[in-house]
Amino acid sequence: MQTPSPNAEHGVSQLADHLFRHEAAKLVSILTGIFGIHRLQMAEDVVQESLARALQTWPFYGVPANPAAWLMQTARNLALDLIRRETSFQQKQPKIVEFIEQRLSDTATGSQPMFDEEIKDDRLRLMFACCHPQLPQEAQTALALKVLCGFSPQEIASAFLTSEVAVAKRLTRARQKLQEEQVAFEIPSGVELPTRLDSVLQILYLLFNEGYKASHGDSLIREDLCNEAIRLTTLLAGHPAGSQPRTHALLALMFLNAARLSARLDDAGNIRRLEEQDRSQWNASMIQRGILHLGLSAQGDQASEYHLQAGISACHSLAPDAASTDWPQILRLYDHLLQMNSSPVIALNRAVALAKVEGPAKGLAAVEAILDRQPLDSYHLFHAVMGELEAQRQHYQSAASHLRMALQFTEMASERSLLSKRLHEVEQQPD
C-alpha cells in the first residue's frame, strides 16, 4: 500500500488550508446560488467533502497543476451526484444538470464573469444573504463567519466571548430559519441594502481582528485574514451602497493597524509591544491609505465606533516615537467610544489610556469602576493590564499574581512567552 511521506502530508495540509480559506467561500456561494440559500448546509457539505478528498488523494498522487480547478471539478461532481439521488429533481434533472455543468465549468475556466452588478464578489453576495433580517444579528454574523470566512465554531466563540455550544446552536437555528423561510439567494437593493450594511461591517471587523490577533493556533498574526478583510472591505467601499462614511472608517482602521503587522513580532516570533516596535518597519503606504480613508469617512455628519477606533489608531501611527504619542487625544476618543459602547473591553482600554495620562493609580481605579467586569474575569489581557499597572505602582506581589492569572487564560505561545518574561521581571523586584 502506497504511503505518503510526512513532508508531502504537511505540504498538502498547508496548501489545503490556504485553498480552503480562499476557495471554499467561492464554491459555497456558487453552489448556494444554484440550489438556494435553504440548501446552504448541502453546499457546505459538498465543499467540505471536496477538501477532504484533496487531503486524501494529493499526498499520494501529487498536487494538481490547478488545485482550485480540481476542487471546483470535485465539487461539481459531488453536487451532480446529490441531485441525481433526490426525487424532487427527477422531472427537471436534465435541465438542472446542464445548468450546473455550465455554471461550474465556466467558473472553473474563468470564461464567464460571476460578478453581481451590485456586489462584485461572490463572497460579498453570500455575506449579504447570510445577513438576512429574518435572522437575529448574532446568528447572521456567526453564519457568515462560518460559511464566508471558514471560521471554526471555536474561533467564532472567542470573537463573541461565548461558548462553542452556543455558537453551534446559533448556526443550526440560522440554517433552519433560512430553510423554513425559503430565503432567496439575492443581493438586497434600494433602501434595504444600507439597512443591512452594519451586519456586513461587523463581520469584516471580526475577520480582520482574528487576523490581527488570532484567538487560536500557533501564530498570533494571520496576515491572510487581514488581507481578506481589507480586500472585501475595499470592494464594499467601492460599491455605491457600501461607500458610506462608516465603511471608509473601518477600512481606515484596517489599513492603519495592518501597517504595523511586520513590526509586531521579532524574528523568533516573540511579541514586540507597541512602544518597543521599530517604527521604520511600519508600512508607510498603508498608513497613507488609512489616513486617506479616514478623511473620506469624515464626509458624513455622524461618527461611528469605527471612526473613533480609526482615530485612536491614527494617533499611534502618526507619532514618530512612543514618547510623542498623543495620549490625551486617545483618552478623549475612548471617552466618546465608551459612550457609544459600554463594553468592558473598551472600558479596560480606556483605563490604560487614563493611566498613561494621569498615572497607574487612576488607571486601576478606572478598572475597579467597570460595572460589568464578569466577562473580563477569564480575559487574559485584563489580568495582564492589572499586573502592569500594579507593577508601575511597585506593588510587585499583586502584579505577579495578576500575571500568573493571565498565563492561565491564554494558550497562545507568543503571549505566554511575553507574560512569562514580564512575570520573571516582576518576581525579581522587592515588594
Buried (B, 14 or more C-beta within 10 A) or exposed (E): EEEBEEEBBEBBBEBBBEBBBBBBBBBBBBBBBBBBBBBBBBBBBBBBEBBEBBBEBBBEEEBBEEBBBBBBBBBBBBBBEBBEEEEEBEEEBEEBBEEBEEBBBEBBEEEEEBEBEBBBBBBBBBBBBBBBEEBEEBBBBBBBBBBBBBBBBEBBBBBBEBEBEBBBEBBEBBBEBBBEEEBEBEBBEEEEBEEBBBBBBBBBBBBBBBBBBBBBEEBBBBEEBBBBBBEBBBBBBEBEBBEBBBBBBBBBBBBBBBBBBBBBBEEEEBBBEEEEBEBEEBBEEBBEBBBBBBEBBBEBEEBBBBBBBBBBBBBBBBBEEEEEBBBEBBBBBBEEBBEEEEBBBBBBBBBBBBBBBBBBEBBBBBBEEBEEBEBBEEBBBBBBBBBBBBBBBEBBEBBBBBBBBBBEBBEBBBBBBBBBEBBEBBBEEEE
